[in-house]
Amino acid sequence: MTHRERMLAVLERRPPDRIPWMPRLEIWYEAARRRGTLPERYRDLSLREIQRTFGVGDPGRGGSVLVEEMKGVEVTVAESDGGILTRYRTPVGSVSTLARQSGVLAQAGIGGLQTEHMIKDVEDYRVVEYLVEHTKARPEYGSYLRYEAEIGEDGVPMVALGDCPMGTVLRDYIGWNRAFLELADHRTEVERLCQVVREHMREKVRLAAASPARLFLLGVHFHSQMTPPPLFRRYLLSDCQEFAEELHRAGKLMACHADADASLLLALIEEAGYDMAECFVTAPMVECTLEQARQVWGDRVIIWGGIPSVILQEPYDDEYFDSYLRNVLATVAPGDAFILGVADNVMPEAKIERIARVTQMVEELGEYPLAG
């Protein structure tokens, strides 16, 4: 089977010939390219060519089925106080964000941190509502088809639609530093903005359901502390269920970006209608273990992950790494509903030879059905 055929087999709940192996290498590649530390044998190769050299599939994260356009808003971007200030001026007022970058992150090609969010006081809610209400989505299916053809037999594109409505409000518009204070002090405004974002996401999901793509990412960074079960059940669950139902009616699948500790949320993620937990991160990076997830989900929720990025580098030695990977394969045996990947990304300091080692072990031990 090709990488695409293996991934489609998993998505369609058919047995692959062996476990799909599809890590995200873009951060490692970009950092090494900028630093001039790409190994000699890779220096004239593109990321796609390096993936093929390692024998890994392409995660296909660059596809899109729609374009969003904001109208009636003046947007200016300028340097300010050591960061990038973005200001949005509307007929009902202005809001701004400030993002800061460090030299280390810039050298690695990693984005900076948003230190100021749009909502700073209660008057800002109406402005952000205006921004969302005046952002319209339109289909762009041809772009997706071209991207899928470019990926070819290396993978199946997964199209990102964004976060859940309340996640967008709390994380993107307010910021986690103040999110729970705003929920306590300005609950009415938070919930009203969430409804506006919800209507916008409904339109995006409608366009996605009518598109030629089949796998969508909707919902990111669910965390047992930041989106604990009471908050998840009250503000995220019904939206996820609604979006999953519409996508499922069209024969599509919905994934969440699970690169945070989901130990308290596993049952809720399944109840929300998710077909896949992508970039699923496990101990020793977080408390949640692969064994715990399999115990709760069985093979009903596809796991894409299994290798926490930290074990690709020091202080973890080769013996520990091999043992960890063997345990991963044993845990997911016989291999249903599983795509082997790195959560969330192969990072700049990774020992890249360990990617080749995984490929070797998958070829030796990853034939379906796996031995338990």
Backbone hydrogen bonds, N-H to C=O, Kabsch-Sander energy under -0.5 kcal/mol:
donor,donor_aa,acceptor,acceptor_aa,energy
3,H,153,E,-0.6
4,R,153,E,-2.0
6,R,2,T,-2.4
7,M,3,H,-2.4
8,L,4,R,-2.8
9,A,5,E,-2.1
10,V,6,R,-2.0
11,L,7,M,-2.6
12,E,8,L,-2.4
13,R,10,V,-1.4
14,R,9,A,-3.6
19,I,366,G,-2.2
22,M,340,L,-3.0
25,L,23,P,-0.7
28,W,346,V,-1.1
29,Y,25,L,-2.8
30,E,26,E,-2.7
31,A,27,I,-2.5
32,A,28,W,-2.5
33,R,29,Y,-2.5
34,R,30,E,-2.3
35,R,31,A,-2.4
36,G,32,A,-1.1
37,T,32,A,-2.2
38,L,32,A,-0.9
42,Y,39,P,-2.6
43,R,39,P,-0.7
43,R,40,E,-1.1
45,L,42,Y,-2.0
50,I,46,S,-2.3
51,Q,47,L,-2.6
52,R,48,R,-1.9
53,T,49,E,-2.0
54,F,50,I,-2.2
55,G,51,Q,-0.7
56,V,51,Q,-2.3
57,G,21,W,-2.4
58,D,154,D,-2.9
67,V,138,R,-2.6
69,E,136,K,-2.8
71,K,69,E,-0.5
71,K,134,H,-2.6
74,E,89,R,-2.6
75,V,73,V,-0.6
76,T,87,R,-2.1
78,A,85,L,-2.4
80,S,83,G,-2.8
83,G,80,S,-1.7
84,I,99,A,-3.0
85,L,78,A,-3.3
85,L,83,G,-0.6
86,T,84,I,-0.6
86,T,97,T,-2.5
87,R,76,T,-2.7
87,R,85,L,-0.5
88,Y,95,V,-3.2
89,R,74,E,-2.8
89,R,87,R,-0.5
90,T,93,G,-2.1
93,G,90,T,-1.4
95,V,88,Y,-1.9
97,T,86,T,-2.3
98,L,116,E,-1.7
99,A,84,I,-2.1
100,R,113,L,-3.1
101,Q,82,G,-0.6
106,A,102,S,-2.7
107,Q,103,G,-2.4
108,A,104,V,-1.2
109,G,105,L,-0.6
109,G,106,A,-1.2
110,I,105,L,-2.7
113,L,100,R,-2.5
115,T,98,L,-2.1
115,T,113,L,-0.8
116,E,98,L,-1.8
119,I,173,Y,-2.8
120,K,118,M,-0.8
124,D,121,D,-1.9
125,Y,122,V,-1.1
127,V,123,E,-0.7
128,V,124,D,-2.3
129,E,125,Y,-2.5
130,Y,126,R,-2.0
131,L,127,V,-2.2
132,V,128,V,-2.4
133,E,129,E,-3.0
134,H,130,Y,-1.8
135,T,132,V,-1.7
136,K,69,E,-2.9
136,K,134,H,-0.6
138,R,67,V,-2.4
140,E,65,V,-2.7
144,Y,140,E,-1.0
145,L,141,Y,-2.3
146,R,142,G,-2.1
147,Y,143,S,-2.0
148,E,144,Y,-3.0
149,A,145,L,-2.0
150,E,146,R,-1.9
151,I,147,Y,-2.4
152,G,148,E,-2.3
154,D,151,I,-2.0
155,G,152,G,-1.0
158,M,60,G,-2.6
159,V,157,P,-0.5
159,V,215,L,-2.6
160,A,63,G,-0.6
160,A,158,M,-0.5
161,L,217,L,-3.2
162,G,217,L,-0.9
168,T,164,C,-2.7
169,V,165,P,-2.0
170,L,166,M,-2.8
171,R,167,G,-2.6
172,D,167,G,-0.7
172,D,168,T,-1.2
173,Y,168,T,-1.8
174,I,169,V,-1.7
175,G,170,L,-1.8
178,R,175,G,-1.5
179,A,175,G,-1.2
180,F,176,W,-0.5
182,E,178,R,-2.4
183,L,179,A,-2.0
184,A,180,F,-1.5
185,D,181,L,-2.9
186,H,182,E,-2.9
190,V,186,H,-2.5
191,E,187,R,-2.9
192,R,188,T,-2.1
193,L,189,E,-2.4
194,C,190,V,-2.2
195,Q,191,E,-1.7
196,V,192,R,-1.6
197,V,193,L,-2.4
198,R,194,C,-2.5
199,E,195,Q,-2.0
200,H,196,V,-1.6
201,M,197,V,-2.5
202,R,198,R,-2.3
203,E,199,E,-1.5
204,K,200,H,-1.8
205,V,201,M,-2.9
206,R,202,R,-2.2
207,L,203,E,-2.1
208,A,204,K,-2.4
209,A,205,V,-2.8
210,A,206,R,-1.3
211,S,208,A,-1.4
216,F,253,L,-2.4
217,L,159,V,-3.0
218,L,216,F,-0.6
218,L,255,A,-2.7
219,G,162,G,-2.1
221,H,257,H,-1.6
222,F,257,H,-0.6
224,S,261,D,-2.8
227,T,223,H,-2.8
231,L,228,P,-0.6
232,F,228,P,-2.9
233,R,229,P,-2.9
234,R,230,P,-1.9
235,Y,231,L,-2.9
236,L,231,L,-0.5
236,L,232,F,-2.0
237,L,232,F,-2.5
240,C,236,L,-2.4
241,Q,237,L,-2.5
242,E,238,S,-2.3
243,F,239,D,-2.6
244,A,240,C,-2.8
245,E,241,Q,-2.4
246,E,242,E,-2.0
247,L,243,F,-2.3
248,H,244,A,-2.9
249,R,245,E,-2.1
250,A,246,E,-1.0
250,A,247,L,-0.5
251,G,248,H,-1.9
252,K,247,L,-2.9
253,L,214,R,-2.7
255,A,216,F,-3.3
256,C,276,M,-1.9
257,H,219,G,-2.9
258,A,256,C,-1.0
258,A,278,E,-3.2
259,D,257,H,-0.7
262,A,260,A,-0.7
265,L,262,A,-1.8
266,L,262,A,-0.8
269,I,265,L,-2.5
270,E,266,L,-1.7
271,E,267,A,-2.5
272,A,268,L,-2.1
273,G,270,E,-1.7
274,Y,269,I,-1.6
275,D,254,M,-2.7
276,M,254,M,-1.3
277,A,302,I,-3.0
278,E,256,C,-2.9
278,E,276,M,-0.6
279,C,304,W,-0.9
280,F,277,A,-0.6
280,F,304,W,-2.3
281,V,258,A,-2.0
281,V,279,C,-0.5
283,A,288,C,-2.1
285,M,282,T,-1.7
293,A,289,T,-1.9
294,R,290,L,-2.5
295,Q,291,E,-2.1
296,V,292,Q,-1.9
297,W,293,A,-3.2
298,G,294,R,-2.3
300,R,297,W,-2.2
302,I,275,D,-3.0
302,I,300,R,-0.5
303,I,337,A,-2.2
304,W,277,A,-2.5
304,W,302,I,-0.5
305,G,303,I,-0.6
305,G,339,I,-2.1
306,G,280,F,-1.3
307,I,341,G,-1.7
309,S,343,A,-2.4
311,I,308,P,-1.7
312,L,309,S,-1.8
313,Q,310,V,-1.5
316,Y,313,Q,-1.5
321,F,317,D,-2.4
322,D,318,D,-2.6
323,S,319,E,-2.2
324,Y,320,Y,-2.7
325,L,321,F,-2.4
326,R,322,D,-2.4
327,N,323,S,-2.0
328,V,324,Y,-2.1
329,L,325,L,-2.3
330,A,326,R,-2.0
331,T,327,N,-2.5
332,V,328,V,-1.9
333,A,330,A,-0.6
335,G,332,V,-2.2
338,F,335,G,-0.6
339,I,303,I,-2.8
340,L,20,P,-2.6
341,G,305,G,-2.5
343,A,307,I,-2.4
344,D,342,V,-0.6
346,V,24,R,-2.7
347,M,345,N,-0.7
350,A,347,M,-2.0
351,K,312,L,-3.3
352,I,350,A,-1.1
354,R,351,K,-2.4
355,I,352,I,-1.4
356,A,352,I,-1.0
357,R,353,E,-1.7
358,V,354,R,-2.1
359,T,355,I,-2.1
360,Q,356,A,-2.1
361,M,357,R,-2.4
362,V,358,V,-2.9
363,E,359,T,-2.1
364,E,360,Q,-1.9
365,L,361,M,-3.6
366,G,362,V,-2.0
368,Y,17,D,-2.3
370,L,334,P,-2.6
